[in-house]
Amino acid sequence: MGERGYGQIIAEGFARAIPWALVFSVTVVFTAKLVIVMIAPEIKKGIEYGANSVINATVNKALDDDLFPKIKQTTKEAIEYAAATMNAKVVKTSAKGESARK
């Protein structure tokens, strides 16, 4: 047995390291895939929970604030105004129709 050269020592080191690197890579990929499959539904539930919380908070704030009663009152007044205006036009039109008949 002669002395080994520097290149031979490096080649042997790489020869030992490559199988371990492959085993490590496969293990990491398999574990990552398994974790992603297990955690993905939880992440989806978390996103849905966050979105629903924001929507509920926004709706509660809008309904509890002074803004909603103002919108409701304004809408009511707009409907009443539209009904009164249409009623006046209908009465005016029917009055013209009765005077035309006489």
Residue, then its C-alpha position, 0 to 999 in steps of 0.5 A: m500500500g502506497e501513499r495516497g495522493y491528495g486527488q485520491i483522498i478528495a475523490e474518496g471523500f466525494a464518493r462517500a459524500i454523494p450517497w449521503a447527499l442523495v439520501f439527505s435530499v430525498t429525505v428533505v423532499f419527502t418530509a417537505k412534501l409530507v409537511i405541505v400536505m398536512i399543513a395546506p388545509e390548515i393554511k387554507k382554514g386560516i386564510e378563510y378565518g382571516a377573511n371572514s373575520v375582516i368581513n364580519a368586523t367591517v359589517n359590524k362596524a358599518l351596522d353599529d356606526d352612525l353611518f347605517p341609520k343615516i343611509k337608511q334614513t336617506t334611502k327612506e326619504a328618497i323612496e318617499y320623494a319618488a312616490a310623492t313625485m310619481n303620485a303628483k304626476v299620476v294625479k296631474t295626468s288623470a286630472k287632464g284626462e278627466s277635463a278632456r272627457k268633459 
